[in-house]
């Protein structure tokens, strides 16, 4: 019984640590819109429903400082600097599901 309780506690803590794409995207809404329906600062493409793999690639490029689409590289680098790979994947999956 002890082993079951311990494994249930461990499983629950893993779930709590999982990245929340919606919560992570909240800081993006001022530029991209609540449903990612806007061109950020009138410059970027609309990212609503964008393929998650493409978003992951772009966010990792911004984080590394190797991507500067529409002159947004420095701004986006600051936005994603603290995001982990799991955070990036979670927000990319969230964006992909927006319609």
C-alpha positions in Angstrom: 0.0 0.0 0.0 2.9 2.4 0.8 4.4 1.9 -2.6 1.1 2.7 -4.3 0.7 5.9 -2.3 4.2 7.0 -3.0 3.9 6.3 -6.7 0.6 8.2 -6.8 2.3 11.2 -5.1 5.1 11.1 -7.6 2.8 10.9 -10.6 0.8 13.8 -9.3 3.9 16.0 -8.9 5.0 15.2 -12.4 1.6 16.4 -13.7 1.9 19.6 -11.7 5.3 20.3 -13.2 4.1 19.9 -16.8 4.2 23.2 -18.7 0.8 24.9 -19.3 0.7 26.3 -22.8 -2.3 28.6 -22.2 -0.6 30.1 -19.1 2.7 30.6 -21.0 0.9 32.2 -23.9 -0.7 34.8 -21.6 2.3 37.0 -21.8 2.2 36.9 -25.7 -1.4 38.1 -26.0 -0.6 41.8 -25.8 1.2 41.6 -29.2 -0.3 38.4 -30.8 -3.9 38.7 -29.5 -5.9 36.5 -27.2 -6.2 33.8 -29.9 -3.0 34.6 -31.7 -5.1 36.2 -34.4 -3.1 39.4 -34.8 0.1 40.4 -36.5 2.4 41.2 -33.6 3.1 45.0 -33.7 1.7 45.0 -37.2 4.8 43.2 -38.5 4.6 39.4 -38.0 2.5 36.8 -39.6 -0.6 35.6 -37.7 0.4 32.6 -35.8 -3.0 31.3 -34.9 -3.2 27.5 -35.7 0.4 27.5 -36.9 2.0 24.0 -37.0 3.6 23.3 -33.6 6.9 22.1 -35.1 7.3 25.4 -37.0 6.6 27.4 -33.8 9.1 25.3 -31.8 11.7 25.9 -34.5 11.0 29.7 -34.5 11.0 30.1 -30.7 14.2 28.1 -30.4 15.7 30.3 -33.1 14.6 33.5 -31.3 16.0 32.1 -28.0 19.4 31.3 -29.6 19.5 34.7 -31.3 19.7 33.1 -34.8 16.3 34.3 -36.0 15.3 37.9 -36.7 12.0 37.7 -38.7 10.5 41.1 -39.4 13.2 42.7 -37.1 11.5 41.1 -34.1 14.6 39.0 -33.1 15.8 41.0 -30.1 12.3 41.5 -28.7 11.4 37.9 -29.1 14.7 36.7 -27.7 13.8 38.5 -24.5 10.3 37.0 -24.4 11.5 33.4 -24.8 14.8 33.7 -22.8 13.5 32.0 -19.7 11.4 29.3 -21.5 12.5 25.7 -21.2 12.2 23.3 -24.1 9.1 21.9 -22.4 7.7 25.4 -22.1 8.3 26.0 -25.8 6.7 22.8 -26.8 3.7 23.5 -24.6 3.1 27.0 -26.0 3.6 25.7 -29.5 1.0 23.0 -29.0 -1.4 25.6 -27.5 -0.9 27.9 -30.5 -1.5 25.1 -33.0 -4.8 24.4 -31.4 -6.1 28.0 -31.6 -8.8 28.7 -34.1 
